[in-house]
Amino acid sequence: MPARTAEATWHGNLQEGSGSVKLGSGAYDGPFSFKSRFEDGTGTNPEELIGAAEAGCFTMALSARLSRSGFDVESVHTTAQVHLEKVGDNFSITRIHLINESNIMGIEDAAFQEHAAETKKSCIVSRALTGVEITLEAKLIS
């Protein structure tokens, strides 16, 4: 498998400087700043990108798991809320909360919850983020 790439450039000091983030695929190339990371500024930030990676990985993995188990997957949608907080003298990602809504034909809620919980533990990005608490709220919709 090919290595996936991303790059970032920063100009200036932390609070007044600015930077750009570019995905190797070309799917995103845009700005980030102190304000977009720690306040409400325009642009992306590393935590948002981690959230996108976790939501994307979980969503794909849950769809694959349910399909392999014989269920008809209509849709799987996941939002990742990445919590960045000051812990002691440093900032840390303290928690990622996944909110999932899935439309799956022929599955009971208990079985769906089991598949979702196992997927949260086993998806590639979740395993890479083992130092972060990941919580899950999964809901079947029709």
DSSP file with accessible surface (Angstrom, degrees, kcal/mol):
  #  RESIDUE AA STRUCTURE BP1 BP2  ACC     N-H-->O    O-->H-N    N-H-->O    O-->H-N    TCO  KAPPA ALPHA  PHI   PSI    X-CA   Y-CA   Z-CA
    1    1 A M              0   0  229      0, 0.0     2,-0.1     0, 0.0     0, 0.0   0.000 360.0 360.0 360.0 144.6    0.0    0.0    0.0
    2    2 A P        -     0   0   85      0, 0.0     2,-0.3     0, 0.0     0, 0.0  -0.356 360.0-108.5 -74.4 151.5    1.3    3.5   -0.7
    3    3 A A        -     0   0   91     -2,-0.1     2,-0.3     1,-0.0     0, 0.0  -0.612  32.8-132.7 -74.0 136.3    2.2    5.9    2.1
    4    4 A R        -     0   0  207     -2,-0.3     2,-0.3    21,-0.0    -1,-0.0  -0.716  25.7-156.6 -89.5 144.1   -0.3    8.7    2.4
    5    5 A T        +     0   0   96     -2,-0.3    19,-2.6     2,-0.0    20,-0.4  -0.877  22.1 168.6-126.5 155.0    1.0   12.2    2.7
    6    6 A A  E     -A   23   0A  68     -2,-0.3     2,-0.3    17,-0.3    17,-0.2  -0.954  15.0-160.2-152.1 155.0    0.1   15.6    4.0
    7    7 A E  E     -A   22   0A 113     15,-2.6    15,-2.7    -2,-0.3     2,-0.3  -0.968   4.7-164.7-140.9 156.2    2.2   18.7    4.5
    8    8 A A  E     -A   21   0A  66     -2,-0.3     2,-0.4    13,-0.2    13,-0.2  -0.993   1.2-166.1-140.4 146.2    2.0   21.9    6.5
    9    9 A T  E     -A   20   0A  60     11,-2.1    11,-2.1    -2,-0.3     2,-0.4  -0.991   6.6-166.6-130.6 139.6    3.8   25.2    6.4
   10   10 A W  E     -A   19   0A  84     -2,-0.4     2,-0.4     9,-0.2     9,-0.2  -0.987   2.4-166.3-129.0 138.9    3.9   27.9    9.0
   11   11 A H  E     -A   18   0A 130      7,-2.9     7,-2.0    -2,-0.4     2,-0.1  -0.991  54.5  -4.3-124.9 126.4    5.1   31.5    8.8
   12   12 A G  S    S-     0   0   64     -2,-0.4     5,-0.1     5,-0.2     2,-0.0  -0.349  98.1 -31.6  95.5-172.6    5.6   33.7   11.8
   13   13 A N     >  -     0   0   88     -2,-0.1     4,-1.8     1,-0.1    -2,-0.1  -0.203  67.8 -96.0 -79.0 176.2    5.1   33.3   15.5
   14   14 A L  T  4 S+     0   0  103      1,-0.2    20,-0.4     2,-0.2    -3,-0.1   0.938 115.7  35.5 -61.7 -52.4    2.3   31.2   17.0
   15   15 A Q  T  4 S+     0   0  130      1,-0.2    20,-0.2    19,-0.1    -1,-0.2   0.844 130.5  27.6 -79.7 -31.6   -0.3   33.8   17.7
   16   16 A E  T  4 S+     0   0  155     18,-0.1    -1,-0.2    17,-0.1    -2,-0.2   0.571 104.4  90.7-104.7 -10.9    0.1   36.1   14.7
   17   17 A G     <  -     0   0   11     -4,-1.8    17,-0.6    -5,-0.1     2,-0.3  -0.049  57.5-155.0 -74.9-178.7    1.5   33.7   12.2
   18   18 A S  E     -AB  11  33A  67     -7,-2.0    -7,-2.9    15,-0.1     2,-0.3  -0.979   9.0-174.0-153.6 163.6   -0.4   31.6    9.7
   19   19 A G  E     -AB  10  32A   8     13,-2.6    13,-2.0    -2,-0.3     2,-0.3  -0.862  16.4-127.2-148.4-179.3    0.0   28.4    7.8
   20   20 A S  E     -AB   9  31A  46    -11,-2.1   -11,-2.1    -2,-0.3     2,-0.4  -0.981  10.0-154.1-138.2 150.4   -1.4   26.1    5.2
   21   21 A V  E     -AB   8  30A  12      9,-3.2     9,-2.6    -2,-0.3     2,-0.4  -0.976  12.5-172.9-123.1 137.2   -2.2   22.4    5.2
   22   22 A K  E     -AB   7  29A  86    -15,-2.7   -15,-2.6    -2,-0.4     2,-0.3  -0.996  16.3-140.7-136.1 129.2   -2.2   20.4    2.0
   23   23 A L  E >   -A    6   0A  52      5,-2.9     3,-1.9    -2,-0.4   -17,-0.3  -0.708  20.8-127.9 -86.3 141.4   -3.3   16.8    1.5
   24   24 A G  T 3  S+     0   0   45    -19,-2.6   -18,-0.1    -2,-0.3    -1,-0.1   0.791 108.6  58.8 -59.3 -28.1   -1.2   14.7   -0.8
   25   25 A S  T 3  S-     0   0  100    -20,-0.4    -1,-0.3     1,-0.1   -19,-0.1   0.650 109.4-122.8 -74.8 -15.7   -4.3   13.7   -2.8
   26   26 A G  S <  S+     0   0   54     -3,-1.9    -2,-0.1     2,-0.3     3,-0.1   0.435  78.4 123.1  85.6   0.2   -5.1   17.3   -3.5
   27   27 A A  S    S+     0   0   84      1,-0.2     2,-0.3    -5,-0.0    -3,-0.1   0.759  78.7  22.5 -68.7 -23.5   -8.5   17.0   -1.9
   28   28 A Y        +     0   0   74     -5,-0.2    -5,-2.9     2,-0.0     2,-0.3  -0.988  56.3 161.3-145.9 136.6   -7.7   19.8    0.5
   29   29 A D  E     +B   22   0A 103     -2,-0.3    -7,-0.2    -7,-0.2    -9,-0.0  -0.839  35.6 120.3-150.4 104.1   -5.3   22.7    0.4
   30   30 A G  E     -B   21   0A  11     -9,-2.6    -9,-3.2    -2,-0.3     2,-0.1  -0.962  52.2 -71.8-160.1-179.3   -6.1   25.5    2.8
   31   31 A P  E     -B   20   0A  71      0, 0.0    13,-2.5     0, 0.0     2,-0.3  -0.303  28.6-179.3 -84.5 159.6   -5.2   27.8    5.7
   32   32 A F  E     +Bc  19  44A  24    -13,-2.0   -13,-2.6    11,-0.2     2,-0.3  -0.966   9.1 169.5-148.4 157.9   -4.9   27.3    9.4
   33   33 A S  E  >  -B   18   0A  27     11,-0.6     4,-1.4    -2,-0.3     5,-0.2  -0.934  51.4 -88.7-154.0 175.0   -4.0   29.7   12.2
   34   34 A F  H  > S+     0   0   32    -17,-0.6     4,-3.3   -20,-0.4     5,-0.5   0.930 127.0  50.0 -57.6 -44.1   -3.9   30.2   15.9
   35   35 A K  H  > S+     0   0  123      1,-0.2     6,-2.1   -20,-0.2     4,-1.6   0.880 108.3  50.9 -66.5 -37.6   -7.5   31.5   15.7
   36   36 A S  H  4 S+     0   0    7      6,-0.3    -1,-0.2     4,-0.2    -2,-0.2   0.756 119.6  38.6 -72.3 -18.6   -8.7   28.5   13.7
   37   37 A R  H  < S+     0   0   92     -4,-1.4    -2,-0.2    -3,-0.4    -1,-0.2   0.874 132.6  18.2 -95.0 -44.8   -7.2   26.2   16.2
   38   38 A F  H  < S+     0   0   62     -4,-3.3    -3,-0.2    -5,-0.2    -2,-0.2   0.527 131.1  18.4-110.5  -8.0   -7.8   27.8   19.6
   39   39 A E  S  < S-     0   0  112     -4,-1.6    -4,-0.1    -5,-0.5    -3,-0.0  -0.160 103.2 -69.3-130.8-132.1  -10.6   30.3   18.9
   40   40 A D  S    S+     0   0  166     -2,-0.1    -4,-0.2     2,-0.0    -5,-0.1  -0.272  73.7 142.1-128.9  45.8  -13.2   30.7   16.1
   41   41 A G        -     0   0   27     -6,-2.1     2,-0.2     1,-0.1    -8,-0.1  -0.328  55.6 -88.8 -87.1 170.6  -11.1   31.7   13.1
   42   42 A T  S    S+     0   0  129     -2,-0.1    -6,-0.3   -10,-0.1     2,-0.2  -0.508  85.9  42.1 -77.1 142.6  -11.3   30.8    9.5
   43   43 A G  S    S-     0   0   29     -2,-0.2   -11,-0.2   -11,-0.1     2,-0.1  -0.538  85.4 -71.6 114.3-179.9   -9.5   27.8    8.2
   44   44 A T  B     -c   32   0A   4    -13,-2.5   -11,-0.6    -2,-0.2    -8,-0.1  -0.192  36.6-153.9 -97.2-169.2   -8.9   24.2    9.5
   45   45 A N     >  -     0   0   24    -13,-0.1     4,-1.9     1,-0.1     3,-0.3  -0.972  34.0-100.2-161.0 162.2   -6.8   22.9   12.3
   46   46 A P  H  > S+     0   0   41      0, 0.0     4,-2.4     0, 0.0     5,-0.2   0.876 119.6  54.6 -57.9 -36.5   -5.1   19.6   13.2
   47   47 A E  H  > S+     0   0   13      1,-0.2     4,-2.5     2,-0.2     5,-0.1   0.894 106.8  50.3 -66.8 -39.5   -7.9   18.5   15.5
   48   48 A E  H  > S+     0   0  108     -3,-0.3     4,-2.4     2,-0.2    -1,-0.2   0.904 110.7  50.1 -63.1 -39.4  -10.5   18.9   12.8
   49   49 A L  H  X S+     0   0   53     -4,-1.9     4,-2.3     2,-0.2    -2,-0.2   0.895 109.7  50.0 -67.9 -37.9   -8.4   16.9   10.4
   50   50 A I  H  X S+     0   0   52     -4,-2.4     4,-2.8     2,-0.2    -2,-0.2   0.916 110.1  52.0 -63.7 -41.6   -8.0   14.1   13.1
   51   51 A G  H  X S+     0   0    5     -4,-2.5     4,-3.0     2,-0.2     5,-0.3   0.911 108.8  49.6 -60.0 -43.1  -11.8   14.2   13.5
   52   52 A A  H  X S+     0   0   64     -4,-2.4     4,-2.6     2,-0.2     5,-0.2   0.913 111.8  49.1 -62.9 -40.7  -12.3   13.8    9.8
   53   53 A A  H  X S+     0   0   46     -4,-2.3     4,-2.6     2,-0.2     5,-0.2   0.932 114.0  44.8 -64.5 -45.0   -9.9   10.9    9.8
   54   54 A E  H  X S+     0   0    0     -4,-2.8     4,-2.7     2,-0.2     5,-0.3   0.935 115.4  46.7 -66.4 -45.5  -11.6    9.2   12.7
   55   55 A A  H  X S+     0   0   13     -4,-3.0     4,-2.4    -5,-0.2     5,-0.2   0.925 115.2  47.0 -62.6 -43.0  -15.1    9.8   11.4
   56   56 A G  H  X S+     0   0   34     -4,-2.6     4,-2.4    -5,-0.3     5,-0.2   0.926 114.2  46.1 -64.8 -44.8  -14.2    8.6    7.9
   57   57 A C  H  X S+     0   0   25     -4,-2.6     4,-2.8    -5,-0.2     5,-0.2   0.949 114.8  46.4 -63.5 -49.2  -12.4    5.5    9.2
   58   58 A F  H  X S+     0   0    0     -4,-2.7     4,-2.8    -5,-0.2     5,-0.3   0.927 112.9  50.5 -59.8 -44.4  -15.2    4.5   11.6
   59   59 A T  H  X S+     0   0   32     -4,-2.4     4,-2.1    -5,-0.3    -1,-0.2   0.932 114.2  42.9 -62.2 -46.9  -17.9    5.1    8.9
   60   60 A M  H  X S+     0   0  147     -4,-2.4     4,-2.5    -5,-0.2    -1,-0.2   0.917 115.4  49.3 -65.2 -43.4  -16.1    2.9    6.3
   61   61 A A  H  X S+     0   0   28     -4,-2.8     4,-2.7    -5,-0.2    -2,-0.2   0.891 110.8  49.4 -66.8 -38.9  -15.2    0.2    8.8
   62   62 A L  H  X S+     0   0    0     -4,-2.8     4,-2.7    -5,-0.2     5,-0.3   0.934 111.5  49.4 -66.2 -42.3  -18.8    0.0   10.2
   63   63 A S  H  X S+     0   0   39     -4,-2.1     4,-2.5    -5,-0.3    -2,-0.2   0.933 113.5  46.4 -59.9 -45.2  -20.2   -0.3    6.7
   64   64 A A  H  X S+     0   0   36     -4,-2.5     4,-2.7     2,-0.2    -2,-0.2   0.927 112.9  49.3 -63.9 -44.7  -17.7   -3.0    5.8
   65   65 A R  H  X S+     0   0   61     -4,-2.7     4,-1.3     1,-0.2    -2,-0.2   0.922 114.0  44.8 -62.1 -46.3  -18.3   -4.9    9.0
   66   66 A L  H  <>S+     0   0    0     -4,-2.7     5,-2.4     2,-0.2    -1,-0.2   0.912 113.3  50.4 -67.1 -39.8  -22.1   -4.8    8.6
   67   67 A S  H ><5S+     0   0   61     -4,-2.5     3,-1.8    -5,-0.3    -2,-0.2   0.927 109.1  51.1 -62.3 -45.3  -21.9   -5.7    4.9
   68   68 A R  H 3<5S+     0   0  189     -4,-2.7    -1,-0.2     1,-0.3    -2,-0.2   0.795 105.8  57.2 -63.1 -26.6  -19.7   -8.7    5.6
   69   69 A S  T 3<5S-     0   0   61     -4,-1.3    -1,-0.3    -5,-0.2    -2,-0.2   0.374 125.5-102.6 -86.2   4.2  -22.2   -9.8    8.3
   70   70 A G  T < 5S+     0   0   68     -3,-1.8     2,-0.3     1,-0.3    -3,-0.2   0.543  75.2 137.0  92.7   9.3  -24.9   -9.9    5.6
   71   71 A F      < -     0   0   51     -5,-2.4     2,-0.8     1,-0.0    -1,-0.3  -0.634  57.3-120.1 -92.3 148.5  -26.8   -6.7    6.4
   72   72 A D  E     -D  105   0B  91     33,-0.9    33,-2.6    -2,-0.3     2,-0.7  -0.774  27.6-152.2 -87.1 110.3  -28.0   -4.3    3.7
   73   73 A V  E     +D  104   0B  30     -2,-0.8    31,-0.2    31,-0.2     3,-0.1  -0.761  23.5 170.5 -89.8 111.7  -26.2   -1.0    4.4
   74   74 A E  E     -     0   0B 109     29,-2.4     2,-0.3    -2,-0.7    -1,-0.2   0.903  67.7 -22.3 -82.4 -50.0  -28.3    2.0    3.2
   75   75 A S  E     -D  103   0B  56     28,-1.6    28,-2.7     2,-0.0     2,-0.4  -0.978  47.1-162.5-161.4 150.5  -26.2    4.7    4.9
   76   76 A V  E     -D  102   0B  24     -2,-0.3     2,-0.4    26,-0.2    26,-0.2  -0.988  15.5-179.6-135.7 123.2  -23.7    5.3    7.7
   77   77 A H  E     -D  101   0B 110     24,-2.3    24,-2.7    -2,-0.4     2,-0.4  -0.994   2.0-178.5-129.1 129.3  -23.1    8.9    8.9
   78   78 A T  E     -D  100   0B  14     -2,-0.4     2,-0.4    22,-0.2    22,-0.2  -0.994  12.7-164.0-133.0 134.2  -20.6    9.8   11.7
   79   79 A T  E     -D   99   0B  64     20,-2.6    20,-2.8    -2,-0.4     2,-0.5  -0.944  12.4-153.3-109.5 135.8  -19.7   13.1   13.2
   80   80 A A  E     -D   98   0B  23     -2,-0.4     2,-0.7    18,-0.2    18,-0.2  -0.952   2.4-161.1-112.0 122.8  -16.5   13.3   15.3
   81   81 A Q  E     -D   97   0B  86     16,-2.7    16,-2.5    -2,-0.5     2,-0.6  -0.919  10.7-160.0-101.7 112.1  -16.3   15.9   18.1
   82   82 A V  E     -D   96   0B  34     -2,-0.7     2,-0.7    14,-0.2    14,-0.2  -0.843   4.9-150.8 -98.5 121.2  -12.6   16.4   19.0
   83   83 A H  E     -D   95   0B  52     12,-3.0    11,-2.4    -2,-0.6    12,-0.9  -0.839  11.4-172.3 -99.1 114.9  -12.1   17.9   22.4
   84   84 A L  E     +D   93   0B  46     -2,-0.7     2,-0.3     9,-0.2     9,-0.2  -0.929  18.7 163.0-105.9 121.3   -8.9   20.0   22.8
   85   85 A E  E     -D   92   0B  97      7,-2.7     7,-2.9    -2,-0.5     2,-0.5  -0.962  43.2-104.3-139.2 156.3   -8.3   21.1   26.4
   86   86 A K  E     -D   91   0B 130     -2,-0.3     2,-0.5     5,-0.2     5,-0.3  -0.705  34.8-176.2 -81.4 125.0   -5.5   22.5   28.5
   87   87 A V  E >   -D   90   0B  78      3,-3.7     3,-1.9    -2,-0.5     2,-0.3  -0.967  62.3 -46.1-124.4 108.9   -4.2   19.7   30.8
   88   88 A G  T 3  S-     0   0   65     -2,-0.5    -2,-0.0     1,-0.3     0, 0.0  -0.500 124.0 -21.2  66.7-126.7   -1.5   21.0   33.2
   89   89 A D  T 3  S+     0   0  148     -2,-0.3     2,-0.3    -3,-0.1    -1,-0.3   0.471 129.3  64.2 -91.7  -4.0    0.9   23.1   31.2
   90   90 A N  E <  S-D   87   0B 112     -3,-1.9    -3,-3.7    -5,-0.0     2,-0.3  -0.836  77.1-119.2-123.1 158.3    0.0   21.6   27.8
   91   91 A F  E     +D   86   0B 108     -2,-0.3     2,-0.3    -5,-0.3    -5,-0.2  -0.737  37.5 178.5 -90.5 143.6   -2.9   21.3   25.4
   92   92 A S  E     -D   85   0B  50     -7,-2.9    -7,-2.7    -2,-0.3     2,-0.8  -0.989  39.9-114.0-142.2 151.2   -4.2   17.8   24.7
   93   93 A I  E     +D   84   0B  38     -2,-0.3    -9,-0.2    -9,-0.2    40,-0.1  -0.806  40.0 178.7 -79.6 110.5   -6.9   16.0   22.7
   94   94 A T  E     -     0   0B  41    -11,-2.4    39,-0.8    -2,-0.8     2,-0.3   0.721  55.3  -2.9 -91.4 -24.4   -8.7   14.7   25.7
   95   95 A R  E     -De  83 133B  76    -12,-0.9   -12,-3.0    37,-0.2     2,-0.5  -0.969  47.4-151.0-165.9 147.4  -11.6   12.9   24.0
   96   96 A I  E     -De  82 134B   1     37,-2.6    39,-2.5    -2,-0.3     2,-0.6  -0.996  18.2-161.3-122.9 121.8  -13.2   12.2   20.7
   97   97 A H  E     -De  81 135B  28    -16,-2.5   -16,-2.7    -2,-0.5     2,-0.5  -0.926   5.3-155.2-107.1 119.9  -16.9   11.6   20.8
   98   98 A L  E     -De  80 136B   0     37,-3.1    39,-2.4    -2,-0.6     2,-0.6  -0.821   5.7-166.8 -95.1 130.8  -18.4    9.8   17.7
   99   99 A I  E     -De  79 137B  43    -20,-2.8   -20,-2.6    -2,-0.5     2,-0.4  -0.976  15.9-175.2-117.9 114.4  -22.1   10.4   16.9
  100  100 A N  E     -De  78 138B   1     37,-3.1    39,-1.8    -2,-0.6     2,-0.4  -0.920  18.8-176.3-118.5 137.1  -23.3    7.9   14.4
  101  101 A E  E     -De  77 139B  78    -24,-2.7   -24,-2.3    -2,-0.4     2,-0.4  -0.996  16.7-179.7-127.2 124.0  -26.6    7.5   12.6
  102  102 A S  E     -De  76 140B   0     37,-2.4    39,-2.9    -2,-0.4     2,-0.7  -0.975  25.3-152.2-129.7 139.9  -27.0    4.4   10.4
  103  103 A N  E     +D   75   0B  30    -28,-2.7   -29,-2.4    -2,-0.4   -28,-1.6  -0.926  32.0 164.8-108.9 101.7  -29.7    3.1    8.2
  104  104 A I  E >   -D   73   0B  11     -2,-0.7     3,-0.7    37,-0.4     2,-0.3  -0.987  29.9-134.8-125.9 124.5  -29.2   -0.6    8.1
  105  105 A M  E 3  S+D   72   0B  80    -33,-2.6   -33,-0.9    -2,-0.4    -2,-0.0  -0.573  80.4   8.3 -81.2 136.6  -31.9   -3.1    6.9
  106  106 A G  T 3  S+     0   0   75     -2,-0.3     2,-0.4     1,-0.2    -1,-0.2   0.670  92.7 120.9  77.5  21.2  -32.7   -6.2    8.9
  107  107 A I    <   -     0   0   18     -3,-0.7     2,-0.2   -35,-0.1    -1,-0.2  -0.939  55.4-133.5-120.7 139.8  -30.6   -5.6   12.0
  108  108 A E     >  -     0   0  156     -2,-0.4     4,-2.4     1,-0.1     3,-0.2  -0.596  28.2-114.6 -82.1 153.6  -31.8   -5.4   15.6
  109  109 A D  H  > S+     0   0   83      1,-0.2     4,-3.0    -2,-0.2     5,-0.2   0.876 113.5  55.0 -59.1 -41.4  -30.5   -2.5   17.8
  110  110 A A  H  > S+     0   0   77      1,-0.2     4,-1.9     2,-0.2    -1,-0.2   0.923 111.1  44.8 -60.1 -43.8  -28.6   -4.8   20.2
  111  111 A A  H  > S+     0   0   34     -3,-0.2     4,-2.4     2,-0.2    -1,-0.2   0.907 113.0  51.5 -66.6 -40.5  -26.7   -6.4   17.3
  112  112 A F  H  X S+     0   0    0     -4,-2.4     4,-2.8     1,-0.2    -2,-0.2   0.931 108.6  51.0 -61.0 -45.4  -26.1   -3.0   15.7
  113  113 A Q  H  X S+     0   0   67     -4,-3.0     4,-2.6     1,-0.2    -1,-0.2   0.898 109.9  50.5 -60.9 -39.4  -24.7   -1.6   19.0
  114  114 A E  H  X S+     0   0  130     -4,-1.9     4,-2.4    -5,-0.2    -1,-0.2   0.935 111.8  46.7 -64.3 -45.9  -22.3   -4.6   19.3
  115  115 A H  H  X S+     0   0   25     -4,-2.4     4,-2.3     2,-0.2    -2,-0.2   0.913 113.6  49.2 -61.8 -42.4  -21.0   -4.1   15.7
  116  116 A A  H  X S+     0   0    0     -4,-2.8     4,-2.3     2,-0.2    -2,-0.2   0.927 111.5  48.5 -64.8 -44.3  -20.6   -0.3   16.3
  117  117 A A  H  X S+     0   0   41     -4,-2.6     4,-1.5     1,-0.2    -1,-0.2   0.913 112.9  47.3 -63.5 -42.6  -18.7   -0.8   19.6
  118  118 A E  H  X S+     0   0   72     -4,-2.4     4,-1.8     1,-0.2    -1,-0.2   0.889 111.1  52.1 -66.0 -38.0  -16.4   -3.4   18.0
  119  119 A T  H  X S+     0   0    1     -4,-2.3     4,-2.3    -5,-0.2    -2,-0.2   0.903 104.3  56.4 -64.6 -41.3  -15.8   -1.1   15.0
  120  120 A K  H  < S+     0   0   54     -4,-2.3    -1,-0.2     1,-0.2    -2,-0.2   0.903 113.0  41.9 -57.2 -39.4  -14.9    1.8   17.3
  121  121 A K  H  < S+     0   0  127     -4,-1.5    -1,-0.2     1,-0.2    -2,-0.2   0.811 121.7  39.2 -76.2 -30.8  -12.2   -0.4   18.9
  122  122 A S  H  < S+     0   0   50     -4,-1.8    -2,-0.2    -5,-0.1    -3,-0.2   0.600  79.5 112.9-104.3 -10.9  -10.9   -1.9   15.7
  123  123 A C  S  X S-     0   0    4     -4,-2.3     4,-2.3    -5,-0.1     5,-0.2  -0.282  74.4-116.3 -66.0 150.8  -10.9    0.8   13.0
  124  124 A I  H  > S+     0   0  118      1,-0.2     4,-1.6     2,-0.2     5,-0.1   0.892 112.1  45.0 -56.4 -46.8   -7.4    1.7   11.9
  125  125 A V  H  > S+     0   0   35      2,-0.2     4,-1.5     1,-0.2    -1,-0.2   0.915 110.2  54.7 -70.2 -39.0   -7.5    5.4   13.0
  126  126 A S  H  4 S+     0   0    9      1,-0.2     3,-0.3     2,-0.2    -1,-0.2   0.919 108.3  49.9 -58.2 -41.8   -9.0    4.4   16.4
  127  127 A R  H >< S+     0   0  141     -4,-2.3     3,-0.9     1,-0.2    -1,-0.2   0.868 108.6  52.5 -66.1 -33.4   -6.1    2.0   17.0
  128  128 A A  H 3< S+     0   0   81     -4,-1.6     3,-0.3     1,-0.3    -1,-0.2   0.772 109.0  51.7 -71.0 -23.8   -3.6    4.8   16.0
  129  129 A L  T ><  +     0   0   34     -4,-1.5     3,-2.4    -3,-0.3    -1,-0.3  -0.101  66.3 136.2-103.8  35.8   -5.3    7.1   18.6
  130  130 A T  T <   +     0   0  121     -3,-0.9    -1,-0.2     1,-0.3    -2,-0.1   0.712  65.4  64.2 -61.7 -18.9   -5.1    4.7   21.6
  131  131 A G  T 3  S+     0   0   79     -3,-0.3     2,-0.4     2,-0.1    -1,-0.3   0.489  94.6  73.9 -81.1  -0.3   -4.0    7.5   23.9
  132  132 A V  S <  S-     0   0   28     -3,-2.4     2,-0.3    -6,-0.2   -37,-0.2  -0.931  86.2-119.6-117.0 134.0   -7.3    9.3   23.4
  133  133 A E  E     -e   95   0B 119    -39,-0.8   -37,-2.6    -2,-0.4     2,-0.5  -0.564  29.9-164.1 -68.9 127.2  -10.6    8.3   24.9
  134  134 A I  E     -e   96   0B  19     -2,-0.3     2,-0.3   -39,-0.2   -37,-0.2  -0.980   5.9-171.7-116.7 121.5  -13.1    7.6   22.1
  135  135 A T  E     -e   97   0B  34    -39,-2.5   -37,-3.1    -2,-0.5     2,-0.4  -0.763   6.6-150.5-110.3 159.9  -16.7    7.5   23.0
  136  136 A L  E     -e   98   0B  44     -2,-0.3     2,-0.5   -39,-0.2   -37,-0.2  -0.995  19.2-176.2-138.9 134.8  -19.6    6.5   20.8
  137  137 A E  E     -e   99   0B 111    -39,-2.4   -37,-3.1    -2,-0.4     2,-0.4  -0.971  23.3-177.5-124.3 104.9  -23.3    7.3   20.5
  138  138 A A  E     -e  100   0B  12     -2,-0.5     2,-0.4   -39,-0.2   -37,-0.2  -0.925   3.9-178.8-113.7 137.3  -24.7    5.0   17.7
  139  139 A K  E     -e  101   0B 118    -39,-1.8   -37,-2.4    -2,-0.4     2,-0.4  -0.996  22.7-135.6-139.1 132.3  -28.3    5.2   16.6
  140  140 A L  E     -e  102   0B  46     -2,-0.4     2,-0.3   -39,-0.2   -37,-0.2  -0.714  28.7-177.4 -82.4 135.2  -30.3    3.2   14.0
  141  141 A I              0   0   59    -39,-2.9   -37,-0.4    -2,-0.4   -40,-0.0  -0.867 360.0 360.0-125.5 163.8  -32.5    5.3   11.7
  142  142 A S              0   0  141     -2,-0.3   -39,-0.0   -39,-0.1   -37,-0.0  -0.819 360.0 360.0-125.5 360.0  -34.9    4.4    9.0
